[in-house]
Amino acid sequence: RRYEYRFYANGLTGGGSCVLYLSIYAAHDRYQLLGPVMTMALMSLVTVFTVLLAVRYDALAIAILGLIGGFLTPVLLASEVDRQSALFGYLTVLDLGVLGLAWFIRWRLLNFLAGCATFLLSLVWWLEWYQPEKLGLTLLHFSILFLIFAFISVTHQVVRKEPAREPELLLILVNASLYFAAVYEMLEAEHRGWLSVAALLLAALYAAQAGWIRRTRGADRYLELALVGLSGVFLTVAIPLYFSLSAVTIGWAMEGLALIWLGLRSGQRFTRAGALLVLAFSIVHWFDVDLHGLSPEPGTRFLILLNWRGVPMMATIIALLVGSWLYRRSVFVITPRESAIASGGLTLTAALLGVAWVTLDQWDYFRLLQEPY
């Protein structure tokens, strides 16, 4: 490094970290010289020193290698026994280290990679080990990780007054969506009444973050609008959750509408494309889940359109029509071609959904008239 062979020196440093990881793993797995606790402690130590070297040399490559080794540690040490507290405690320490790095150094890619690795490991544990009796501890661990990444996403704006980019917005949206989806899965069966409270708390958190961003010097309007939109989405979702309606479809519809508004206000085409994808998820969820889960039972009174199944579909159609109106009003912000195509496509989709909704409700209405009680 002193002779200005910077990239070669970074490669040697990263290679040394990999050799240390492999040596510790071999001592534990192949030769049984180290127990799992000592192995995790040593691998954590290697991760800390690798990150410190990355900061010292201002080398993102070294930090990424250290991060890869750190997140591979629980995978390498996986066993047939569930060590939930050890796993999530280790992930918390790693992600707090990433938060510290985000506070001092501008490495957006590192934040995004850490988020992806944390979400993936959490999902693997969930599919393999989660049981309803682990609700309290799981909710605590997931909430801690969610809060860490909620603040990682806004660190660049708060500390260095740098404008947010698409990776930050994507991390915010993915973090909020996956966390709320996990909370929904855990509470929906036996604790559904708390879901509206959770939605209100998330709305308050993102509203507070938006206010925090607004008060900083050189406030980032794009990030502020994204946080305000998320707060509005969760505030909207809290209402159907309270009345035991399908909040997933409504939430995706409102999130898609918020992203259209944000993409048009900021001029970000990536955000507008994401909005259309989220709206598509809302439509698919209604046909795949709500259409069957909220269908009327024999012997019940069923009114066409005026039923619980129609509320999420109505929310989706309204989101599509308002989105179409926003595109028509933004002809001077985006190209006329994009405005015409997007507005026409959203309006046509809303019309087709309306026809499908009325047809399916008529089908169920006459089916119930013919079936005995």
C-alpha positions in Angstrom: 0.0 0.0 0.0 2.9 2.4 0.7 4.1 1.8 -2.8 0.6 2.8 -4.1 -0.5 -0.7 -5.0 -3.9 0.1 -3.5 -6.1 -2.6 -5.2 -3.5 -5.3 -4.7 -3.3 -4.4 -1.0 -7.1 -4.5 -0.7 -7.1 -8.0 -2.3 -4.5 -9.2 0.1 -6.4 -7.8 3.1 -9.7 -9.4 1.9 -7.9 -12.7 1.2 -6.4 -12.7 4.7 -9.9 -12.3 6.2 -11.2 -15.2 4.1 -8.4 -17.4 5.2 -9.1 -16.5 8.9 -12.8 -17.3 8.4 -12.0 -20.7 6.7 -9.4 -21.6 9.4 -11.8 -20.9 12.3 -14.6 -22.8 10.5 -12.3 -25.8 9.8 -11.2 -25.8 13.5 -14.8 -26.1 14.5 -16.4 -28.2 11.8 -13.6 -30.6 10.6 -11.4 -30.9 13.6 -13.7 -30.1 16.5 -11.1 -27.9 18.2 -13.6 -25.1 18.9 -17.1 -25.1 20.3 -19.9 -23.1 18.6 -19.8 -20.2 21.0 -16.0 -19.7 20.7 -16.2 -20.1 16.9 -18.9 -17.4 16.6 -16.9 -15.1 18.9 -13.7 -15.5 16.8 -15.6 -15.0 13.6 -17.2 -11.9 15.0 -13.8 -10.6 16.0 -12.5 -11.2 12.4 -15.5 -9.3 11.1 -14.9 -6.3 13.4 -11.2 -6.1 12.4 -12.0 -6.4 8.7 -14.5 -3.6 9.0 -12.0 -1.4 10.9 -9.4 -2.1 8.2 -11.9 -1.1 5.6 -12.6 2.2 7.4 -8.8 2.8 7.9 -8.0 2.3 4.2 -11.4 3.7 2.9 -11.9 0.4 0.9 -15.4 -0.7 0.2 -14.1 -4.0 -1.2 -12.6 -5.0 2.2 -15.9 -4.0 3.9 -17.9 -6.2 1.5 -15.6 -9.2 2.1 -15.9 -8.7 5.8 -19.7 -8.5 5.5 -19.9 -11.6 3.4 -17.8 -13.5 6.0 -19.9 -12.2 8.8 -23.2 -13.2 7.3 -21.9 -16.6 6.2 -20.9 -17.4 9.8 -24.4 -18.5 11.0 -24.8 -20.4 7.7 -21.6 -22.3 8.2 -22.4 -23.0 11.9 -26.0 -24.1 11.2 -27.1 -27.1 13.2 -30.2 -29.2 14.0 -30.9 -27.1 17.1 -32.7 -23.7 17.0 -30.5 -21.0 18.5 -32.8 -18.1 17.9 -31.4 -15.7 20.4 -27.8 -16.4 19.3 -28.6 -15.9 15.6 -30.6 -12.7 16.0 -28.3 -11.3 18.6 -25.4 -11.9 16.1 -27.3 -10.3 13.3 -28.1 -7.3 15.5 -24.4 -6.8 16.3 -23.5 -7.0 12.6 -26.2 -4.6 11.5 -25.3 -2.1 14.3 -21.8 -2.2 12.8 -23.3 -1.4 9.4 -25.3 1.5 11.0 -22.0 2.8 12.5 -20.3 2.6 9.1 -23.2 4.4 7.5 -22.9 7.2 10.0 -19.2 7.8 9.2 -18.7 6.6 5.6 -20.7 6.9 2.4 -21.1 3.3 1.3 -24.7 2.9 0.1 -24.0 -0.5 -1.5 -22.9 -1.9 1.9 -26.2 -0.9 3.5 -28.2 -2.5 0.8 -26.2 -5.8 0.8 -26.5 -5.9 4.6 -30.3 -5.5 4.3 -30.6 -8.2 1.7 -28.5 -10.7 3.8 -30.4 -9.9 7.0 -33.8 -10.4 5.3 -32.7 -13.6 3.7 -31.3 -15.2 6.9 -34.4 -14.1 8.8 -36.6 -15.7 6.2 -34.6 -19.0 6.3 -35.0 -19.1 10.0 -38.7 -18.3 9.8 -39.4 -21.1 7.3 -37.4 -23.6 9.3 -38.0 -22.8 13.0 -40.9 -20.4 13.7 -43.7 -21.6 15.9 -46.6 -19.6 17.5 -45.1 -20.1 20.9 -42.0 -18.1 19.8 -44.2 -15.1 19.0 -42.9 -12.6 21.7 -39.2 -13.2 21.2 -39.5 -13.3 17.4 -41.5 -10.0 17.4 -38.8 -8.4 19.5 -35.9 -9.6 17.3 -37.7 -8.5 14.1 -38.6 -5.1 15.5 -35.0 -4.4 16.5 -33.7 -5.3 13.0 -36.4 -3.3 11.4 -35.6 -0.2 13.4 -31.9 -0.5 12.6 -32.5 -0.5 8.9 -35.2 2.2 9.2 -32.4 4.5 10.5 -29.7 3.2 8.2 -31.8 4.3 5.3 -31.9 8.0 6.3 -28.4 8.3 7.7 -26.8 9.8 4.6 -29.3 12.7 4.6 -29.2 13.4 8.3 -25.4 13.2 8.8 -23.9 14.4 5.4 -27.0 16.2 4.0 -26.7 14.0 0.8 -29.9 13.4 -1.2 -31.4 10.0 -1.2 -31.2 7.7 -4.2 -33.1 4.7 -5.4 -31.2 2.2 -3.2 -32.2 4.1 -0.1 -35.8 4.3 -1.2 -35.9 0.6 -2.1 -34.4 -0.4 1.3 -37.0 1.7 3.1 -39.9 0.1 1.1 -38.6 -3.4 1.4 -37.8 -3.0 5.1 -41.3 -1.7 5.9 -43.1 -4.2 3.6 -41.3 -7.3 4.9 -41.6 -6.3 8.6 -45.3 -5.6 8.4 -45.8 -8.8 6.4 -44.1 -10.7 9.2 -46.1 -8.9 11.9 -49.3 -9.7 10.0 -48.4 -13.4 9.7 -47.6 -13.6 13.5 -50.6 -11.7 14.8 -53.4 -12.3 12.2 -54.6 -15.7 13.6 -54.9 -15.0 17.4 -54.0 -11.3 17.9 -55.6 -9.6 15.0 -56.7 -6.6 17.2 -53.1 -5.6 17.6 -52.5 -5.3 13.9 -54.2 -1.9 13.6 -52.0 -0.7 16.6 -48.9 -1.9 14.7 -50.0 0.0 11.6 -50.5 3.2 13.6 -47.1 2.9 15.2 -45.4 2.5 11.9 -47.4 5.5 10.5 -46.2 7.5 13.5 -42.6 6.4 13.0 -42.4 7.4 9.4 -44.2 10.6 10.0 -41.6 11.4 12.7 -38.7 10.5 10.3 -40.2 12.8 7.7 -40.4 15.6 10.2 -36.8 14.9 11.2 -35.6 15.1 7.6 -37.6 18.3 7.1 -35.8 20.0 10.0 -32.3 19.2 8.7 -30.3 21.7 6.7 -30.5 20.9 3.0 -33.6 18.8 3.5 -34.2 16.1 0.9 -37.7 16.6 -0.6 -37.6 13.2 -2.3 -36.9 11.2 0.9 -39.3 13.3 2.8 -42.1 12.6 0.4 -41.3 8.9 0.5 -41.6 8.8 4.3 -44.8 10.9 4.2 -46.2 8.5 1.7 -45.3 5.4 3.8 -46.9 7.0 6.8 -50.1 7.6 4.8 -50.1 4.0 3.6 -49.9 2.6 7.1 -52.5 5.1 8.4 -54.8 4.0 5.6 -54.2 0.3 6.3 -55.0 0.7 10.0 -58.7 1.3 9.2 -59.4 -2.0 7.4 -57.3 -3.9 9.9 -59.6 -2.6 12.7 -62.7 -3.7 10.8 -61.1 -7.1 9.9 -61.0 -6.4 6.2 -58.3 -7.5 3.7 -55.6 -5.0 4.6 -53.0 -6.6 2.4 -54.7 -5.7 -0.9 -55.7 -2.2 0.4 -52.1 -1.6 1.6 -50.6 -2.5 -1.7 -53.1 -0.4 -3.6 -52.4 2.6 -1.4 -48.6 2.0 -1.6 -48.8 1.8 -5.4 -50.7 5.1 -5.4 -48.2 6.7 -3.1 -45.3 5.6 -5.3 -47.0 7.1 -8.4 -47.4 10.4 -6.6 -43.8 10.3 -5.4 -42.4 9.2 -8.8 -44.2 12.1 -10.5 -43.2 14.7 -7.9 -39.6 13.6 -7.9 -39.3 12.8 -11.6 -37.9 9.3 -10.8 -38.9 6.8 -13.5 -37.7 3.8 -11.3 -40.2 4.8 -8.6 -43.0 5.0 -11.1 -42.2 1.6 -12.5 -42.2 0.2 -9.0 -45.6 1.7 -8.4 -47.1 -0.2 -11.3 -45.6 -3.5 -10.0 -47.0 -2.9 -6.5 -50.5 -2.2 -8.0 -50.2 -5.5 -10.0 -49.5 -7.3 -6.7 -52.6 -5.7 -5.2 -54.8 -7.0 -8.1 -53.2 -10.5 -8.0 -53.8 -10.7 -4.2 -57.5 -9.9 -4.5 -58.1 -12.6 -7.1 -55.9 -15.1 -5.3 -56.8 -14.5 -1.7 -59.7 -12.1 -1.1 -62.0 -13.5 -3.8 -62.1 -16.9 -2.0 -61.4 -15.9 1.6 -64.1 -13.3 1.8 -66.7 -15.2 -0.3 -70.2 -15.5 1.1 -71.3 -18.7 2.9 -74.5 -20.4 2.1 -77.4 -19.0 4.2 -75.9 -15.6 4.5 -77.3 -12.4 3.1 -75.2 -11.1 0.2 -75.6 -7.7 -1.5 -73.9 -7.0 -4.8 -71.0 -4.6 -4.4 -72.0 -3.7 -0.9 -70.1 -6.5 0.9 -66.8 -6.9 2.7 -65.1 -8.5 -0.4 -65.8 -5.4 -2.4 -63.9 -3.0 -0.1 -60.4 -4.0 -1.1 -61.4 -4.1 -4.8 -62.9 -0.7 -4.4 -59.7 0.6 -2.9 -57.7 -0.9 -5.8 -60.0 0.7 -8.4 -59.8 4.1 -6.7 -56.0 3.9 -6.5 -55.9 3.1 -10.3 -58.2 6.0 -11.2 -56.4 8.5 -9.0 -53.1 7.3 -10.4 -54.5 7.9 -13.9 -55.6 11.4 -12.9 -52.1 12.1 -11.5 -50.5 11.0 -14.8 -52.8 13.2 -16.8 -52.0 16.2 -14.7 -48.2 15.6 -15.0 -48.0 16.0 -18.7 -45.4 18.8 -18.2 -43.3 16.7 -15.8 -42.9 13.6 -17.9 -43.1 13.0 -21.6 -46.6 13.2 -23.2 -46.2 9.6 -24.5 -45.6 8.2 -21.0 -48.4 10.2 -19.6 -50.9 9.0 -22.2 -49.8 5.3 -22.0 -49.8 5.2 -18.2 -53.0 7.1 -17.8 -54.9 5.1 -20.4 -53.5 1.8 -19.1 -54.5 2.5 -15.5 -58.0 3.6 -16.6 -58.5 0.6 -18.7 -57.4 -1.7 -15.9 -59.8 -0.1 -13.5 -62.6 -0.5 -16.0 -61.8 -4.2 -16.5 -61.6 -4.8 -12.7 -65.0 -3.1 -12.3 -66.6 -5.4 -14.8 -65.0 -8.5 -13.2 -66.1 -7.3 -9.8 -69.7 -6.8 -10.8 -69.8 -10.1 -12.7 -68.4 -12.2 -9.8 -70.7 -10.6 -7.3 -73.7 -11.3 -9.6 -72.5 -14.9 -9.9 -72.4 -15.4 -6.1 -75.7 -13.6 -5.6 -77.6 -16.0 -7.9 -75.7 -19.0 -6.7 -76.8 -18.3 -3.1 -80.4 -17.9 -4.3 -80.3 -21.4 -5.8 -78.5 -23.2 -2.9 -80.5 -24.4 0.1 -79.8 -23.0 3.5 
